[in-house]
């Protein structure tokens, strides 16, 4: 079968559509006939091997695992021994390695049943981005009804889910985005929208109970200015650089500053699990969350899809349709 792979680190040109063997599920794994997948910063970080500390896991000189793609939706083709939740023919979504291919294998623990009224493209767009938004707001931000929440980067993958998830919790959501995305962010439920090309939200004088920062383009001190006395900054994105010194320093500084103030500053890294994936499925099935899909690409266009996402102008999610 054909699959998108990368055998060396670099720009999207290193991604090749090559012949690989059809995977076979191990014990506790499910073989999925992929119907759709989506692109995440996760993918291009592995593709480039950046920040360099990532190579401690992925391989120092070249990638140990050449597969790409983590968000997946499709139909169960076969199951391994010990799989109890799924049967061939079931429609599922979740996370795996190697989703940019006609078939992929995934752990049973990172998949759930896809709601009938949710398309494969919508389901595939959700896992990593929506889990980051859900776990960031709920587990790190301890979101409550009536709270004021600001999402910096509201037009991106994480941001579009965060706006809608915040609203599902009964919060008042403010989205920060560029001029061309103002109407879209308003259409997904934001109570207020700040156009960063005309206004710096850190200088507005308004304060929030939670700030979910999916961009990381303002200093911690600037972000603190918009937090209430016991507000929480959830850091879901940052400029990495080659060595990741910036994000590491930002994380350490945030931890130290939190010890000396009533405000709290924490990072979030999504952890796929069946419970939260089920919640996302229910939110999509009931219409409380509708994925924003910017562009659709074919398997042969994966390098172009990654290049487009990496440029940083995607409105919502970028999907690979098979």
ZAVEXTOR-300325 format. One line per field, with one value per atom (N, C-alpha, C): atom name; z, y, x; residue number from 1. Coordinates in steps of 0.001 Angstrom, whole numbers. Atoms other than C-alpha are relative to their C-alpha. Example, Ala and Ser with C-alpha at 12.3 -4.5 7.8 and 13.67 -1.06 7.14 Angstrom:
2
at = (N/CA/C/N/CA/C)
up = (0/7800/0/-60/7140/730)
north = (-1190/-4500/1200/-1190/-1060/1090)
east = (890/12300/900/-820/13670/-770)
i = (1/1/1/2/2/2)
//
This chain:
322
at = (N/CA/C/N/CA/C/N/CA/C/N/CA/C/N/CA/C/N/CA/C/N/CA/C/N/CA/C/N/CA/C/N/CA/C/N/CA/C/N/CA/C/N/CA/C/N/CA/C/N/CA/C/N/CA/C/N/CA/C/N/CA/C/N/CA/C/N/CA/C/N/CA/C/N/CA/C/N/CA/C/N/CA/C/N/CA/C/N/CA/C/N/CA/C/N/CA/C/N/CA/C/N/CA/C/N/CA/C/N/CA/C/N/CA/C/N/CA/C/N/CA/C/N/CA/C/N/CA/C/N/CA/C/N/CA/C/N/CA/C/N/CA/C/N/CA/C/N/CA/C/N/CA/C/N/CA/C/N/CA/C/N/CA/C/N/CA/C/N/CA/C/N/CA/C/N/CA/C/N/CA/C/N/CA/C/N/CA/C/N/CA/C/N/CA/C/N/CA/C/N/CA/C/N/CA/C/N/CA/C/N/CA/C/N/CA/C/N/CA/C/N/CA/C/N/CA/C/N/CA/C/N/CA/C/N/CA/C/N/CA/C/N/CA/C/N/CA/C/N/CA/C/N/CA/C/N/CA/C/N/CA/C/N/CA/C/N/CA/C/N/CA/C/N/CA/C/N/CA/C/N/CA/C/N/CA/C/N/CA/C/N/CA/C/N/CA/C/N/CA/C/N/CA/C/N/CA/C/N/CA/C/N/CA/C/N/CA/C/N/CA/C/N/CA/C/N/CA/C/N/CA/C/N/CA/C/N/CA/C/N/CA/C/N/CA/C/N/CA/C/N/CA/C/N/CA/C/N/CA/C/N/CA/C/N/CA/C/N/CA/C/N/CA/C/N/CA/C/N/CA/C/N/CA/C/N/CA/C/N/CA/C/N/CA/C/N/CA/C/N/CA/C/N/CA/C/N/CA/C/N/CA/C/N/CA/C/N/CA/C/N/CA/C/N/CA/C/N/CA/C/N/CA/C/N/CA/C/N/CA/C/N/CA/C/N/CA/C/N/CA/C/N/CA/C/N/CA/C/N/CA/C/N/CA/C/N/CA/C/N/CA/C/N/CA/C/N/CA/C/N/CA/C/N/CA/C/N/CA/C/N/CA/C/N/CA/C/N/CA/C/N/CA/C/N/CA/C/N/CA/C/N/CA/C/N/CA/C/N/CA/C/N/CA/C/N/CA/C/N/CA/C/N/CA/C/N/CA/C/N/CA/C/N/CA/C/N/CA/C/N/CA/C/N/CA/C/N/CA/C/N/CA/C/N/CA/C/N/CA/C/N/CA/C/N/CA/C/N/CA/C/N/CA/C/N/CA/C/N/CA/C/N/CA/C/N/CA/C/N/CA/C/N/CA/C/N/CA/C/N/CA/C/N/CA/C/N/CA/C/N/CA/C/N/CA/C/N/CA/C/N/CA/C/N/CA/C/N/CA/C/N/CA/C/N/CA/C/N/CA/C/N/CA/C/N/CA/C/N/CA/C/N/CA/C/N/CA/C/N/CA/C/N/CA/C/N/CA/C/N/CA/C/N/CA/C/N/CA/C/N/CA/C/N/CA/C/N/CA/C/N/CA/C/N/CA/C/N/CA/C/N/CA/C/N/CA/C/N/CA/C/N/CA/C/N/CA/C/N/CA/C/N/CA/C/N/CA/C/N/CA/C/N/CA/C/N/CA/C/N/CA/C/N/CA/C/N/CA/C/N/CA/C/N/CA/C/N/CA/C/N/CA/C/N/CA/C/N/CA/C/N/CA/C/N/CA/C/N/CA/C/N/CA/C/N/CA/C/N/CA/C/N/CA/C/N/CA/C/N/CA/C/N/CA/C/N/CA/C/N/CA/C/N/CA/C/N/CA/C/N/CA/C/N/CA/C/N/CA/C/N/CA/C/N/CA/C/N/CA/C/N/CA/C/N/CA/C/N/CA/C/N/CA/C/N/CA/C/N/CA/C/N/CA/C/N/CA/C/N/CA/C/N/CA/C/N/CA/C/N/CA/C/N/CA/C/N/CA/C/N/CA/C/N/CA/C/N/CA/C/N/CA/C/N/CA/C/N/CA/C/N/CA/C/N/CA/C/N/CA/C/N/CA/C/N/CA/C/N/CA/C/N/CA/C/N/CA/C/N/CA/C/N/CA/C/N/CA/C/N/CA/C/N/CA/C/N/CA/C/N/CA/C/N/CA/C/N/CA/C/N/CA/C/N/CA/C/N/CA/C/N/CA/C/N/CA/C/N/CA/C/N/CA/C/N/CA/C/N/CA/C/N/CA/C/N/CA/C/N/CA/C/N/CA/C/N/CA/C/N/CA/C/N/CA/C/N/CA/C/N/CA/C/N/CA/C/N/CA/C/N/CA/C/N/CA/C/N/CA/C/N/CA/C/N/CA/C/N/CA/C/N/CA/C/N/CA/C/N/CA/C/N/CA/C/N/CA/C/N/CA/C/N/CA/C/N/CA/C/N/CA/C/N/CA/C/N/CA/C/N/CA/C/N/CA/C/N/CA/C/N/CA/C/N/CA/C)
up = (0/0/0/-6/-408/1351/-1264/2695/-22/-142/3590/1065/-931/5199/-135/85/5958/563/-397/6181/490/-546/7108/435/-500/8895/-1017/886/6995/-312/461/5154/-562/519/3764/-1216/1156/680/380/-401/2742/85/-79/2913/-1364/1237/284/96/64/-794/-564/370/-868/284/-255/-935/1332/-1282/2536/200/-280/3945/774/-747/5156/1443/-1400/8976/473/-634/11094/1475/-1408/14505/977/-1089/17573/1037/-1085/20739/549/-537/22005/-1010/1041/18677/-1004/1012/15960/-1330/1332/12222/-573/483/10763/-1498/1376/7167/78/-230/7189/-1024/860/5812/-3/-102/7018/1123/-1030/9034/23/4/10056/396/-205/10248/1268/-1222/13511/22/-187/14505/445/-400/16080/-1188/1183/12551/-550/585/11264/979/-961/14516/-164/209/14009/-1363/1346/10266/-17/-23/10955/1082/-1112/14113/872/-779/15827/990/-525/18517/152/18/18715/1136/-1114/22087/-380/467/20236/-538/602/18579/1026/-1039/21904/12/81/21406/-1421/1381/17614/-743/691/16668/-235/49/16718/-1426/1346/13081/-1034/899/11374/800/-782/12482/144/-242/14080/-618/536/13047/-1150/1178/9510/-303/260/9739/427/-343/9858/151/-195/10996/1327/-1332/14452/187/-123/14178/-1089/976/12483/208/-54/11643/-1145/1036/9741/510/-334/9884/455/-494/11818/-1075/1004/9347/664/-728/11834/1425/-1402/15548/465/-594/17533/1172/-1181/20375/1174/-1209/23609/-254/280/21823/305/-450/23413/-372/227/22497/-1447/1408/18704/-801/938/15845/-1410/1384/12106/-509/511/10421/855/-884/13432/-516/370/12675/1250/-1177/15026/-318/154/15619/1238/-1127/17838/-485/350/17665/-275/330/16255/-537/799/14417/-1408/1372/10637/-617/515/9885/-1456/1399/6514/-898/740/4845/-119/127/3651/1210/-1190/6742/1099/-1139/10207/1189/-1205/13470/1218/-1180/16791/1222/-1249/20410/246/-309/21449/974/-1052/24353/-508/541/22027/-1094/982/19934/683/-448/20450/-1234/1086/18355/-524/621/15893/-12/98/16262/-1451/1354/13227/-734/662/12559/-88/128/12630/-1167/1160/9372/388/-254/9141/52/-9/8333/1301/-1271/11373/1148/-1081/13638/-28/117/12301/389/-313/12890/1501/-1412/16598/962/-1148/18648/676/-714/19420/327/-230/19010/1022/-919/20793/1383/-1312/23568/722/-604/24147/570/-461/24421/1207/-1090/26635/1278/-1196/29020/535/-453/29110/790/-679/30056/1242/-1101/32295/1089/-992/33996/515/-410/34060/394/-276/33979/995/-939/36182/-335/515/34067/690/-650/35658/-788/685/34278/437/-309/34063/18/-2/34036/-1336/1218/31545/-465/562/29270/-1269/1222/26659/-680/785/23875/-976/907/22196/-1092/1097/18756/-272/57/18510/-1371/1354/14737/-400/337/14832/405/-328/15412/1441/-1423/19216/337/-341/19357/-380/418/17353/880/-942/19623/1380/-1341/22766/158/-67/21955/245/-87/21515/1281/-1241/24480/1197/-1081/26741/73/24/25626/519/-463/26315/1513/-1464/29928/596/-496/30166/282/-230/30107/-1038/916/28444/-728/757/25642/-843/852/24052/-846/896/20999/-554/589/19745/-1339/1339/15998/-909/971/12860/-627/607/10863/-844/923/8272/711/-731/10994/1009/-1022/13126/-132/179/11614/261/-257/11730/1496/-1452/15412/682/-550/16161/-324/428/14221/790/-784/16400/1476/-1337/19534/898/-857/20826/358/-442/22909/-443/476/22016/-831/828/19399/-5/20/19634/-1250/1206/16331/390/-507/17264/-919/883/14223/367/-419/15837/1517/-1460/19559/646/-790/21972/1235/-1113/24402/1355/-1290/27064/486/-366/27048/140/50/27056/1351/-1332/30813/441/-365/30703/651/-727/32988/-159/259/32683/1086/-961/34908/-563/669/32360/-1310/1323/29455/-547/675/27123/-1161/973/25085/-954/996/21913/-923/864/20431/711/-742/23087/-532/591/21472/918/-980/24639/1227/-1193/27739/1110/-1147/30940/792/-739/32599/-681/742/29833/173/-185/30157/1406/-1381/33911/176/-128/33428/-289/373/31944/840/-883/34638/1245/-1300/37652/1092/-1099/41062/165/-97/41076/-1353/1347/37323/-349/435/35448/-1463/1360/32345/-403/520/30364/-1292/1148/27921/-890/926/24928/-1265/1190/22400/281/-155/22102/-1194/1045/19609/494/-514/19907/-281/350/18061/-159/269/17333/1259/-1214/20903/1052/-933/22639/1297/-1196/25076/420/-315/24809/803/-737/25833/1344/-1265/28498/1028/-907/29990/424/-298/29765/1024/-931/31547/1398/-1302/34320/680/-560/34781/501/-405/34919/1317/-1241/37622/1206/-1092/39723/355/-247/39298/697/-606/40269/1500/-1437/43664/804/-715/44501/-322/328/43266/123/-75/43605/-1374/1354/39838/-282/322/38321/-1491/1403/35058/-252/225/33688/-1486/1373/30466/-169/291/28752/-1175/1077/26645/-28/75/25446/257/-282/26716/-528/571/24480/939/-793/26395/-449/492/25680/641/-682/28279/-633/570/26822/-1477/1397/23215/-103/-25/24083/246/-268/25502/-1271/1245/22274/-1019/915/20254/333/-432/22311/-298/284/21948/-1489/1439/18169/-414/376/17957/364/-452/19879/-597/641/17840/866/-857/20759/-507/617/18917/-1460/1423/15131/-496/473/13772/-1172/1103/11526/-891/932/8487/-1080/962/6349/-1382/1296/3562/98/112/2401/-1048/927/726/-169/225/-771/617/-549/411/-740/771/-2420/255/-268/-1245/1449/-1407/2347/163/-174/1851/-96/145/659/1207/-1166/3571/1213/-1122/6100/-191/296/4381/302/-241/4558/1496/-1447/8247/666/-610/9103/-211/277/7536/1042/-1121/10434/-315/362/8570/-162/145/8666/897/-746/9765/493/-504/12009/-411/263/10804/-1478/1346/7712/-10/-2/6739/-1216/1072/4665/-209/305/2939/-855/749/1751/-556)
north = (-1189/0/1241/-1271/3653/691/-731/5726/1171/-1145/9075/-332/311/8436/1038/-862/10374/-780/788/8742/867/-949/11856/1251/-1222/15118/1128/-1149/18285/630/-697/20419/-1009/930/18919/-817/750/17804/-1367/1311/14918/-1050/943/13372/-630/747/10670/-866/941/8659/-1294/1202/5202/-1269/1311/1533/-543/618/-11/-1208/1165/-3245/401/-226/-3286/-457/378/-3274/-1133/1088/-6208/354/-393/-5508/-988/813/-6770/-224/188/-7927/1369/-1263/-5087/1114/-1020/-3271/-252/38/-2491/452/-440/-2296/819/-929/684/211/-475/1280/1496/-1446/5001/679/-789/7250/1473/-1384/10562/101/-305/11928/1515/-1448/15420/304/-418/17331/845/-751/18717/512/-402/20676/-1180/1237/17331/-649/675/15983/702/-659/18685/135/34/18762/-1291/1278/15062/-11/-31/15607/763/-819/18319/-445/364/16712/1188/-1229/20060/165/-361/21101/-1225/1095/19009/-1007/937/17523/-1101/1013/15651/-1226/1093/13537/-1016/974/11935/-1148/1009/10080/-529/365/10082/-605/469/9230/1151/-1110/11309/440/-376/11205/-146/200/9910/-595/490/8944/-1518/1437/5534/-515/354/5462/963/-853/6758/378/-272/6921/1417/-1317/10208/-67/-68/11123/-588/457/10859/-24/-31/11830/-866/949/9141/-249/465/8132/-990/1013/5063/-1165/1207/1580/-1092/1102/-1391/-1084/1037/-3839/-1356/1229/-6402/378/-248/-6751/-1037/909/-8274/-750/722/-10720/971/-784/-9240/1276/-1156/-6490/-380/339/-6424/1052/-1076/-3058/138/-247/-3240/-1285/1113/-5552/535/-455/-5428/683/-771/-2854/1185/-1129/-515/1278/-1300/3173/648/-469/4674/1265/-1098/7708/66/-96/8502/332/-292/8550/-1274/1127/6302/567/-429/6441/-538/441/6303/162/-216/7738/444/-438/9101/-1205/1248/5748/-626/647/3562/-846/816/1358/406/-327/2081/-846/747/192/915/-859/1769/-828/643/772/148/-58/-73/1129/-995/2363/1428/-1363/5370/174/-75/4743/-59/113/5214/-75/95/4677/1385/-1271/7489/136/-226/8976/-31/163/8255/1328/-1281/11917/899/-716/12973/-612/525/12656/-492/469/10887/1178/-1166/14212/781/-708/15901/-770/817/13005/9/33/12899/1328/-1314/16627/253/-331/16402/-445/543/14173/888/-707/16040/1436/-1409/19609/134/-115/19075/-530/499/17002/1052/-1071/19827/1083/-1027/22320/-483/538/20084/-165/253/18989/1275/-1273/22466/812/-791/24185/-693/724/21481/-402/565/19879/1010/-1003/22767/1318/-1270/25741/-84/214/24205/906/-898/26011/-217/28/26877/872/-827/28267/1460/-1426/32050/633/-580/32455/664/-661/34730/-671/743/32824/689/-547/34244/-1080/959/32056/772/-654/33441/-1004/947/31841/-716/593/31278/-540/454/30649/-1273/1183/27726/-1294/1300/24025/-107/43/24135/1097/-1155/27576/-152/141/26766/-994/934/23803/633/-597/25805/975/-940/28532/-762/741/25980/-818/775/23812/917/-970/26877/355/-305/27753/-1169/1171/24179/-115/-19/24672/1183/-1149/27826/1211/-1134/30217/1093/-1130/33645/-21/208/33173/1206/-1038/35833/-622/547/34867/1073/-907/36549/-583/480/36283/1193/-1065/38268/461/-603/40402/-990/888/37748/-1127/1082/35301/458/-533/37593/-587/482/36550/-1496/1445/32842/-280/228/33005/412/-406/34893/-1043/957/32304/-1305/1247/29417/232/-221/31096/975/-951/33629/1182/-1148/36299/1318/-1157/38816/-501/337/38790/1189/-1030/40738/-200/28/41517/483/-370/41446/962/-972/43544/1430/-1335/46456/216/-135/45723/-1091/947/44058/-365/375/42070/154/-141/42330/1443/-1416/46130/532/-445/46232/420/-295/46452/-995/1025/43566/-1188/1133/40595/-1250/1286/36923/-1010/1084/33878/-1030/958/31667/609/-321/32463/-1285/1139/29543/566/-592/30575/-1075/988/28500/538/-643/30865/211/-258/31904/1185/-1155/35269/1214/-1087/37386/-504/373/37410/-449/431/35794/1200/-1195/39202/671/-592/40518/-825/865/37506/126/-144/37942/1238/-1240/41461/-191/184/40088/-1080/1005/37445/651/-397/37964/-425/265/37727/-1485/1450/33944/-680/523/33493/-1044/1086/30636/200/-17/30803/-1425/1336/27552/159/-163/27396/-1236/1115/25229/137/-196/26574/1010/-941/28393/-144/61/29217/-857/991/26253/342/-175/27183/-1357/1259/24572/-827/736/23689/-8/-67/24445/711/-738/26747/949/-945/29288/-627/634/26966/-576/548/25267/1113/-1140/28600/575/-523/29795/-890/929/26670/75/-94/26883/1320/-1321/30611/43/19/30047/-744/761/27415/772/-787/29685/1171/-1150/32716/-409/465/30670/-213/217/29974/1294/-1279/33673/898/-769/34755/-884/771/33712/-486/465/33315/-1281/1267/29956/-55/116/29294/-1412/1415/25750/-326/473/23933/-1164/1109/21342/-802/915/18314/-1062/882/16294/-1455/1423/12726/-749/724/10570/-1093/1056/8363/-150/284/6750/881/-817/8768/1363/-1344/12160/-28/125/10986/-209/195/9835/1314/-1312/13282/853/-778/14888/-499/553/12527/475/-456/13503/1484/-1437/17219/245/-157/16833/-526/603/14580/898/-864/17083/1401/-1301/20048/1079/-995/21763/373/-247/21463/-439/316/21612/312/-264/21182/969/-928/23982/-598/608/22447/1011/-1002/24787/-612/593/22621/-1520/1455/19027/-375/462/17194/-1510/1445/13743/-559/626/11235/475/-443/12269/1442/-1410/15880/270/-180/15284/1028/-1029/17328/1423/-1328/20302/341/-226/19876/408/-330/19926/1385/-1316/22920/1116/-1016/24837/202/-135/24086/675/-537/24907/1507/-1438/28362/817/-660/29199/808/-796/30583/-843/863/27620/473/-372/28431/-1304/1286/25504/-1113/1206/22084/-239/452/20648/-1516/1409/17223/-729/904/14347/-985/885/12446/-1168/1193/8886/-679)
east = (840/0/877/-701/1016/-187/95/1781/963/-899/3331/1042/-1075/6723/1115/-1180/9899/1181/-1165/13318/1153/-977/15282/-742/613/14559/147/-110/13828/-1333/1199/11273/-1001/1014/8034/440/-497/10001/552/-533/11416/-1112/1126/7925/-219/191/7465/-1241/1111/4450/576/-745/5998/-784/595/5058/496/-327/4955/-914/824/3594/-1251/1234/16/210/-252/175/-898/742/-980/-167/194/-2558/613/-522/-746/-1091/958/-2481/-409/484/-4673/-61/32/-4526/-1118/1051/-7043/597/-387/-6370/-1139/1010/-8211/150/37/-9202/-238/40/-8463/-906/870/-11170/414/-480/-9719/1022/-998/-6810/151/-232/-5759/1429/-1380/-2498/84/-249/-1119/1439/-1395/2002/871/-665/2942/699/-534/3501/1229/-1162/5798/1157/-1109/7788/798/-697/8579/689/-569/9175/1322/-1212/11760/987/-874/13143/308/-167/12676/-1137/-1314/13158/910/-964/16325/-196/204/15409/-984/942/12644/729/-750/15328/486/-335/16136/-1001/1055/12851/-139/294/12459/1185/-1194/16051/951/-937/19215/342/-428/20386/-1110/1133/17266/-1146/1151/13751/-9/149/13310/-1300/1307/9654/-290/145/9113/-1448/1415/5301/-371/519/3389/-1520/1447/-124/-415/405/-1687/-1515/1464/-5382/-616/527/-7455/-1490/1382/-11016/-190/208/-12138/-816/754/-13571/954/-811/-12233/76/-238/-10688/243/-320/-9357/388/-361/-8652/1014/-958/-5830/-609/469/-6182/-157/264/-7516/-801/847/-9488/-1448/1360/-12948/-1048/964/-14523/-445/280/-14493/-67/122/-15413/189/-143/-14683/-1274/1131/-16908/-373/313/-17172/667/-563/-16643/596/-726/-14043/793/-961/-11853/864/-930/-8895/1393/-1385/-5104/780/-867/-2406/1313/-1152/926/-200/113/857/-1363/1359/-2589/-18/-35/-1429/271/-115/-2008/-1386/1315/-4920/-375/246/-4520/982/-846/-3157/-421/362/-3009/99/77/-3906/-308/355/-4146/-1499/1428/-7685/-307/220/-7262/-30/-3/-6900/-1042/1074/-10033/-1348/1388/-13765/-891/957/-16867/-361/375/-17614/-1521/1451/-21119/-465/510/-23282/-165/254/-24074/1232/-1266/-20405/761/-706/-18477/1394/-1355/-15125/971/-886/-13462/-112/193/-14986/629/-552/-14024/1522/-1455/-10462/636/-566/-10002/103/171/-10750/1099/-735/-8404/1035/-1060/-5171/-397/355/-6460/-1119/1137/-9777/338/-431/-8189/833/-798/-5704/-912/936/-8572/-799/819/-10727/805/-802/-7998/637/-558/-6486/-1003/1026/-9741/-545/636/-11184/985/-912/-8183/1014/-982/-5706/-658/661/-8051/-1133/1120/-10792/-1179/1032/-13369/-1343/1302/-16733/-984/1003/-20012/99/-15/-20042/1368/-1337/-16284/314/-461/-14585/1293/-1127/-12193/479/-576/-9831/837/-778/-8417/857/-933/-5308/370/-162/-5110/-1310/1335/-8853/-368/344/-8821/731/-783/-6380/-690/571/-6920/-444/348/-6812/-997/831/-8414/-1455/1400/-11547/-742/630/-12228/-145/28/-11401/-1159/1121/-13933/-1303/1259/-16724/-101/15/-15736/-229/237/-15577/-1480/1430/-19109/-831/752/-20274/20/-86/-19159/-765/753/-21262/853/-893/-18317/-232/12/-18082/1341/-1235/-15528/371/-559/-13332/1094/-1003/-11301/904/-976/-8131/441/-350/-7455/290/-251/-6592/-1308/1192/-9001/-793/711/-9826/-748/634/-10892/-1046/911/-13055/-1401/1366/-16387/-111/29/-15519/12/-85/-14547/-1294/1287/-17740/-1074/1022/-19759/35/-71/-18506/-328/539/-19790/715/-711/-17282/-894/793/-19002/628/-744/-16296/1178/-1160/-13547/953/-1032/-10296/848/-824/-8570/1396/-1316/-4896/752/-654/-3972/-368/442/-5817/94/18/-5671/842/-792/-3230/-824/886/-5364/681/-695/-2667/22/23/-3088/-1420/1396/-6891/-567/536/-7394/-1069/990/-9913/702/-587/-9333/-852/647/-10169/345/-235/-10494/977/-882/-8720/472/-545/-6426/613/-612/-5756/804/-907/-2737/510/-411/-2341/1081/-989/256/1333/-1236/2780/779/-677/3533/32/-82/3307/765/-763/5493/-940/800/4299/-506/422/4198/-1181/1106/1940/-1266/1172/-367/-571/468/-537/-870/762/-1879/-1482/1404/-5116/-675/592/-5653/-587/519/-7876/976/-931/-6219/297/-204/-6724/-175/149/-6739/1049/-875/-5084/382/-507/-2893/325/-271/-2940/786/-889/-38/-88/206/-955/822/-823/1533/1081/-1111/4834/926/-1000/7558/1151/-942/9911/1458/-1394/13098/668/-692/15726/253/-372/16634/-1094/1124/13323/372/-389/15101/-1120/1076/12260/-1122/1085/9411/440/-482/11540/175/-188/12511/-1341/1333/8904/-709/645/7675/593/-669/10273/-347/326/9667/-1439/1409/5901/-171/99/6332/509/-569/8522/-917/869/6248/-1286/1252/3198/130/-226/4773/-112/-36/4832/-1183/1193/1434/-1223/1242/-2187/-441/285/-2291/784/-657/-1390/288/-399/462/501/-288/557/3/-20/1333/-956/900/-850/551/-349/102/-1093/1172/-2885/367/-174/-3224/-1226/1145/-5460/-509/619/-7888/-1442/1341/-11229/-1056/999/-13120/-156/69/-12224/-360/410/-12547/-1511/1456/-16064/-717/581/-16840/17/-87/-15613/-1015/994/-17783/-1395/1323/-20832/-192/90/-20067/-247/207/-19856/-1375/1287/-22924/-1171/1093/-25076/71/-128/-23845/611/-635/-22143/1388/-1301/-18842/-70/-61/-18522/1406/-1365/-14982/27/-221/-13771/1082/-950/-12094/343/-465/-10025/179/-302/-8629/51/-54/-8794/1034/-1029/-5925/-114/-55/-5433/1279/-1206/-2819/1244/-1159/-519/394/-266/-731/407/-392/435/1124/-1033/3660/-555/602/1578/-866/851/-838/834/-881/1989/604/-582/3576/-1005/1027/295/-232/216/-254/1195/-1215/3345/125/-58/2941/-755/656/625/-1236/1172/-2380/-1261/1188/-4774/-1130/1204/-8298/-644/473/-9166/931/-766/-8027/262/-358/-6342/-160/392/-7676/566/-401/-6313/-1150/1131/-9134/478/-353/-8646/-1251)
i = (1/1/1/2/2/2/3/3/3/4/4/4/5/5/5/6/6/6/7/7/7/8/8/8/9/9/9/10/10/10/11/11/11/12/12/12/13/13/13/14/14/14/15/15/15/16/16/16/17/17/17/18/18/18/19/19/19/20/20/20/21/21/21/22/22/22/23/23/23/24/24/24/25/25/25/26/26/26/27/27/27/28/28/28/29/29/29/30/30/30/31/31/31/32/32/32/33/33/33/34/34/34/35/35/35/36/36/36/37/37/37/38/38/38/39/39/39/40/40/40/41/41/41/42/42/42/43/43/43/44/44/44/45/45/45/46/46/46/47/47/47/48/48/48/49/49/49/50/50/50/51/51/51/52/52/52/53/53/53/54/54/54/55/55/55/56/56/56/57/57/57/58/58/58/59/59/59/60/60/60/61/61/61/62/62/62/63/63/63/64/64/64/65/65/65/66/66/66/67/67/67/68/68/68/69/69/69/70/70/70/71/71/71/72/72/72/73/73/73/74/74/74/75/75/75/76/76/76/77/77/77/78/78/78/79/79/79/80/80/80/81/81/81/82/82/82/83/83/83/84/84/84/85/85/85/86/86/86/87/87/87/88/88/88/89/89/89/90/90/90/91/91/91/92/92/92/93/93/93/94/94/94/95/95/95/96/96/96/97/97/97/98/98/98/99/99/99/100/100/100/101/101/101/102/102/102/103/103/103/104/104/104/105/105/105/106/106/106/107/107/107/108/108/108/109/109/109/110/110/110/111/111/111/112/112/112/113/113/113/114/114/114/115/115/115/116/116/116/117/117/117/118/118/118/119/119/119/120/120/120/121/121/121/122/122/122/123/123/123/124/124/124/125/125/125/126/126/126/127/127/127/128/128/128/129/129/129/130/130/130/131/131/131/132/132/132/133/133/133/134/134/134/135/135/135/136/136/136/137/137/137/138/138/138/139/139/139/140/140/140/141/141/141/142/142/142/143/143/143/144/144/144/145/145/145/146/146/146/147/147/147/148/148/148/149/149/149/150/150/150/151/151/151/152/152/152/153/153/153/154/154/154/155/155/155/156/156/156/157/157/157/158/158/158/159/159/159/160/160/160/161/161/161/162/162/162/163/163/163/164/164/164/165/165/165/166/166/166/167/167/167/168/168/168/169/169/169/170/170/170/171/171/171/172/172/172/173/173/173/174/174/174/175/175/175/176/176/176/177/177/177/178/178/178/179/179/179/180/180/180/181/181/181/182/182/182/183/183/183/184/184/184/185/185/185/186/186/186/187/187/187/188/188/188/189/189/189/190/190/190/191/191/191/192/192/192/193/193/193/194/194/194/195/195/195/196/196/196/197/197/197/198/198/198/199/199/199/200/200/200/201/201/201/202/202/202/203/203/203/204/204/204/205/205/205/206/206/206/207/207/207/208/208/208/209/209/209/210/210/210/211/211/211/212/212/212/213/213/213/214/214/214/215/215/215/216/216/216/217/217/217/218/218/218/219/219/219/220/220/220/221/221/221/222/222/222/223/223/223/224/224/224/225/225/225/226/226/226/227/227/227/228/228/228/229/229/229/230/230/230/231/231/231/232/232/232/233/233/233/234/234/234/235/235/235/236/236/236/237/237/237/238/238/238/239/239/239/240/240/240/241/241/241/242/242/242/243/243/243/244/244/244/245/245/245/246/246/246/247/247/247/248/248/248/249/249/249/250/250/250/251/251/251/252/252/252/253/253/253/254/254/254/255/255/255/256/256/256/257/257/257/258/258/258/259/259/259/260/260/260/261/261/261/262/262/262/263/263/263/264/264/264/265/265/265/266/266/266/267/267/267/268/268/268/269/269/269/270/270/270/271/271/271/272/272/272/273/273/273/274/274/274/275/275/275/276/276/276/277/277/277/278/278/278/279/279/279/280/280/280/281/281/281/282/282/282/283/283/283/284/284/284/285/285/285/286/286/286/287/287/287/288/288/288/289/289/289/290/290/290/291/291/291/292/292/292/293/293/293/294/294/294/295/295/295/296/296/296/297/297/297/298/298/298/299/299/299/300/300/300/301/301/301/302/302/302/303/303/303/304/304/304/305/305/305/306/306/306/307/307/307/308/308/308/309/309/309/310/310/310/311/311/311/312/312/312/313/313/313/314/314/314/315/315/315/316/316/316/317/317/317/318/318/318/319/319/319/320/320/320/321/321/321/322/322/322)
//
